[in-house]
Amino acid sequence: MNEINYKDYMDNDKKVYIPVLEVRRTDGSILPKALRWIDGTIYHIDKILGNEPAATLKGGGIGVRYRVIIEGREKELWLEEDKWFVIKK
């Protein structure tokens, strides 16, 4: 797999855009299934705990916040229009 340039994924110093494998259902719902981190590692989403429209204060912007379980840990994954991102800690 090719080396990924970290800067290509940054919108600001907190928001990191990432590729996400998703399923779009006929009812319009979107289910994230896996994500590719900036180092190329693929993480499978074990469970979706919920999603709701929200504003991200740290990263700036409005989107849909998905609370997910990845490798036993709760994480937040954001969908802004058609782009997925996470907030860098």
N, C-alpha and C positions, 0 to 999 in steps of 0.2 A: 504494500500500500504506500502511496506517495506521502511524503512529509507534508504536514499541514501547517500553513503559516498562521500562527495565533492571531496576528493583527487582522487577517482577513475576516475573522469571525467577530470582531469587536465593533459595536456601535458606539459605545462610550466606555468608560473605565469599569462599568459594572455589568452591562448587558452583553452576553455572549450568545450569538446565533449559532445554532447547531442543526445538522440534518436529523430528521426524525422519521422513522417508518411509522406510517399511520394507516388506519382503516377508516374510510368514510362510509357510513351506513346510508341506506336509502332514506332514513328519516332525517338526515342532515347532521347527525351526531358524528363527532370525530374522536377516534380512540387511538392514542399514541401506543405503539407496541415496543419500540426500541429507539435508542438514540446513539449517535456517534459523537463521542467527545472530541475535543480539538487535537488530541494525540492519536486519534484513529481508533481508539478502543470502542467497541460496541457494548452497550449496556441494555439488557432486556428489562422492560417494565413488567414487574411481577404482578402489580395490582394498581388499579386506579381507585383512589379513595373518594374522589369527587372533583368537580370543576365548577367554577362560577366566574362571571365577569368581575374584573377587579382592576385596580390601578396599582402599578408597582412603584412605590415611592423611591426605592433605592436605584432602580434602573431607568425610571422615567417611562411613561407611556401607559396605555390602557390595553387590556387584552383579556384572554380567558386564562385563569390560573388553574392548572391541573395539579392536584396533590396526588403523588404517586409513590409507590414502594419500588425501590431499586436495590437489589442485594440486601434486603432486610431493613433498609433505611428510608425514612420518609423524606421526599424531596419535592420541590416545586418546579414545574415545567410550565412555561408560558407560551401561548399562541397569540400572535399579534398579526392580524389579517391572515396571510398565508405563511408566516415565518415563525419558527419555533426559537425560543431562547431560554436561557437560565440566567440567574443573577449570580455573578461571581462574588464569593465571600472575601 
